[in-house]
């Protein structure tokens, strides 16, 4: 199953996702605008096109304590919790938290890639995925685009070495930003030179979303521990 991570909510845009052979998407909102009703509207449209729609929230903050508080606030309100990276202490706090799913754009506004071997190990231990945001690459030109490409390659190297999950997203906000899964897969192949690893990255968002969906069930206490009612 291949699902995108984006901010698509108009019906014509969701229809295009279907035509491009996506199986679904994570519709994320920023923490200061989060609305369950807005997600439900998007979900209803997606289901009319037989697409899975998961809810997500992207947390933006420069304070580690505020980050922890916001993660606690939103963890049970949506499927996927993303943290916008870029500030080193935020990158580190994010990969230290089991309740964070994805560290988004760790290289944002940095001269380096935002991840070192220590953070890669922490991400592996806590199963926090590193995001490659395709929109952040397309928005840049010349030197900045080359810098982000270098950051992507460096983060992929560290993630593969330490077993840290990786996801790729279109980050689309409108119909012009939407990319097909084949486009993103081809882009990954040029970075990884490993088609099997690229395939695993493409499938990772769905695995994370389904894992969190499972944990949200009323009879699940934690992973592998469920309350089973005997009707006999």
C-alpha positions as CSV (number, residue, x, y, z in Angstrom):
1,X,0.0,0.0,0.0
2,X,1.3,3.4,-1.0
3,X,0.0,6.5,0.8
4,X,1.2,10.1,0.5
5,X,1.6,12.7,3.2
6,X,0.1,16.0,2.2
7,X,-2.4,18.8,2.8
8,X,-4.8,18.0,0.0
9,X,-8.4,18.6,0.8
10,X,-10.3,19.7,-2.4
11,X,-12.3,17.0,-4.2
12,X,-10.6,17.6,-7.6
13,X,-7.2,17.2,-6.0
14,X,-8.2,14.0,-4.1
15,X,-9.6,12.7,-7.4
16,X,-6.2,13.2,-8.9
17,X,-4.6,11.2,-6.2
18,X,-6.8,8.3,-7.1
19,X,-6.0,8.7,-10.8
20,X,-2.3,8.6,-10.0
21,X,-2.7,5.3,-8.3
22,X,-2.3,6.3,-4.7
23,X,-4.0,4.0,-2.2
24,X,-4.6,6.8,0.3
25,X,-3.0,9.7,2.1
26,X,-2.3,11.3,5.4
27,X,-4.0,14.7,5.6
28,X,-2.0,16.7,8.0
29,X,-2.8,20.0,9.6
30,X,-0.5,22.3,11.7
31,X,-1.0,22.2,15.4
32,X,-2.4,25.8,15.6
33,X,-5.2,25.0,13.0
34,X,-6.1,21.4,13.9
35,X,-9.7,20.6,13.3
36,X,-11.2,17.1,13.6
37,X,-14.2,18.3,11.6
38,X,-12.0,19.4,8.7
39,X,-10.4,15.9,8.6
40,X,-13.7,14.2,8.6
41,X,-14.8,16.2,5.6
42,X,-11.6,15.2,3.8
43,X,-12.1,11.6,4.8
44,X,-15.6,11.5,3.5
45,X,-14.4,12.8,0.1
46,X,-11.5,10.3,0.0
47,X,-13.8,7.4,0.9
48,X,-16.1,8.3,-2.0
49,X,-13.1,7.6,-4.3
50,X,-12.1,4.5,-2.3
51,X,-9.0,6.0,-0.8
52,X,-7.9,5.6,2.8
53,X,-7.5,9.0,4.6
54,X,-5.6,9.2,7.9
55,X,-5.4,12.3,10.1
56,X,-2.1,13.9,10.9
57,X,-0.8,16.9,12.8
58,X,2.5,18.7,12.2
59,X,3.9,20.4,15.3
60,X,5.9,23.6,14.9
61,X,7.8,24.9,17.9
62,X,11.3,26.1,19.0
63,X,10.9,24.9,22.6
64,X,11.4,21.3,23.7
65,X,9.0,21.4,26.6
66,X,6.3,22.9,24.4
67,X,7.0,20.1,21.9
68,X,6.4,17.4,24.6
69,X,3.2,19.1,25.7
70,X,1.9,19.4,22.2
71,X,2.7,15.8,21.4
72,X,0.8,14.7,24.5
73,X,-2.1,16.9,23.5
74,X,-2.4,15.6,20.0
75,X,-1.3,12.0,20.3
76,X,-4.8,10.5,20.8
77,X,-6.5,13.0,18.4
78,X,-4.9,11.8,15.1
79,X,-3.1,8.9,13.5
80,X,0.2,10.5,12.7
81,X,2.2,13.0,14.7
82,X,4.9,14.9,12.7
83,X,7.4,17.4,14.1
84,X,8.8,20.1,11.9
85,X,12.6,19.9,12.4
86,X,15.5,22.2,11.6
87,X,16.4,23.3,15.1
88,X,18.9,20.8,16.6
89,X,17.3,20.5,20.0
90,X,13.9,20.0,18.4
91,X,15.3,17.3,16.1
92,X,16.8,15.5,19.1
93,X,13.7,15.8,21.3
94,X,11.5,14.5,18.5
95,X,13.6,11.3,17.9
96,X,13.6,10.6,21.7
97,X,9.8,10.3,21.9
98,X,7.9,7.1,21.2
99,X,4.8,9.2,20.6
100,X,6.3,11.0,17.6
101,X,5.9,9.2,14.3
102,X,7.9,11.4,11.9
103,X,10.6,14.0,12.1
104,X,9.9,16.3,9.1
105,X,12.5,18.3,7.3
106,X,15.3,17.9,9.9
107,X,17.6,19.9,7.5
108,X,15.2,22.9,7.4
109,X,17.1,26.2,7.3
110,X,20.4,24.5,8.2
111,X,23.8,24.2,6.6
112,X,24.0,20.5,7.6
113,X,21.5,17.7,7.3
114,X,20.1,18.0,10.8
115,X,20.9,14.3,11.7
116,X,24.1,12.7,13.0
117,X,24.8,9.1,14.1
118,X,23.5,9.8,17.6
119,X,20.1,11.1,16.4
120,X,19.9,8.3,13.8
121,X,20.3,5.7,16.6
122,X,17.7,7.4,18.7
123,X,15.3,7.5,15.8
124,X,15.9,3.8,15.3
125,X,15.4,3.0,19.0
126,X,12.1,5.0,19.2
127,X,10.9,4.2,15.7
128,X,10.7,7.8,14.6
129,X,10.9,8.1,10.9
130,X,13.0,10.7,9.0
131,X,11.0,12.4,6.3
132,X,12.2,13.4,2.8
133,X,9.9,16.2,1.8
134,X,9.8,16.5,-2.0
135,X,8.1,19.9,-1.9
136,X,10.8,21.4,0.2
137,X,13.3,20.3,-2.5
138,X,11.2,21.7,-5.5
139,X,10.7,25.0,-3.8
140,X,14.5,25.7,-3.8
141,X,16.8,26.6,-6.6
142,X,20.5,26.3,-7.5
143,X,22.8,26.0,-4.4
144,X,19.8,25.5,-1.9
145,X,18.4,22.6,-4.0
146,X,21.8,21.0,-4.2
147,X,22.2,21.4,-0.4
148,X,18.9,19.7,0.3
149,X,19.7,16.8,-2.1
150,X,23.0,16.3,-0.2
151,X,21.0,16.4,3.1
152,X,18.6,13.7,1.7
153,X,21.5,11.5,0.7
154,X,23.3,11.9,4.0
155,X,20.1,11.1,6.0
156,X,19.4,8.1,3.9
157,X,23.0,6.8,4.5
158,X,22.6,7.2,8.3
159,X,19.1,5.8,8.4
160,X,20.1,2.7,6.4
161,X,23.2,2.2,8.6
162,X,21.3,2.4,11.9
163,X,17.9,1.0,10.8
164,X,16.0,4.3,11.2
165,X,12.7,4.4,9.4
166,X,12.4,6.7,6.4
167,X,9.3,8.1,4.7
168,X,9.0,10.2,1.5
169,X,6.2,12.7,1.0
170,X,5.0,15.0,-1.7
171,X,4.1,17.6,0.9
172,X,1.5,18.8,-1.7
173,X,-0.8,21.7,-0.8
174,X,-2.6,22.0,-4.1
175,X,-3.1,20.1,-7.4
176,X,0.1,21.4,-8.9
177,X,2.2,19.9,-6.1
178,X,0.8,16.4,-6.4
179,X,3.2,13.7,-7.6
180,X,2.5,10.1,-8.6
181,X,3.9,7.3,-6.5
182,X,6.0,6.2,-9.5
183,X,7.6,9.7,-9.6
184,X,8.6,9.5,-6.0
185,X,9.8,5.9,-6.3
186,X,12.0,6.9,-9.3
187,X,13.4,9.8,-7.3
188,X,14.2,7.5,-4.4
189,X,16.0,5.1,-6.7
190,X,18.3,7.8,-7.9
191,X,19.2,8.6,-4.2
192,X,19.4,5.1,-2.8
193,X,20.6,3.0,-5.8
194,X,18.6,0.2,-4.1
195,X,15.2,-0.6,-5.5
196,X,14.3,-2.8,-2.5
197,X,15.2,0.0,0.0
198,X,13.2,2.5,-2.1
199,X,10.2,0.1,-2.0
200,X,10.4,-0.1,1.8
201,X,10.5,3.7,2.1
202,X,7.4,4.0,-0.1
203,X,5.5,1.5,2.1
204,X,6.6,3.0,5.4
205,X,3.8,5.7,5.8
206,X,1.1,3.0,5.5
207,X,2.8,0.8,8.0
208,X,3.1,3.7,10.5
209,X,-0.5,4.8,9.9
210,X,-1.9,1.2,10.3
211,X,0.2,0.7,13.5
212,X,-1.3,3.8,15.1
213,X,-4.7,2.8,13.9
214,X,-4.3,-0.5,15.7
215,X,-3.2,1.2,18.9
216,X,-6.3,3.5,18.8
217,X,-8.6,0.5,19.2
218,X,-10.5,0.5,22.4
219,X,-9.5,-3.0,23.3
220,X,-5.7,-2.4,22.8
221,X,-3.7,-1.6,25.9
222,X,-0.4,-1.4,24.1
223,X,1.2,-3.2,21.1
224,X,0.5,-7.0,21.5
225,X,-1.7,-6.6,24.5
226,X,-5.4,-6.7,23.9
227,X,-8.5,-7.2,26.0
228,X,-10.4,-10.2,24.6
229,X,-14.0,-10.7,25.6
230,X,-15.1,-14.3,25.9
231,X,-18.8,-14.5,24.9
232,X,-19.2,-18.2,25.9
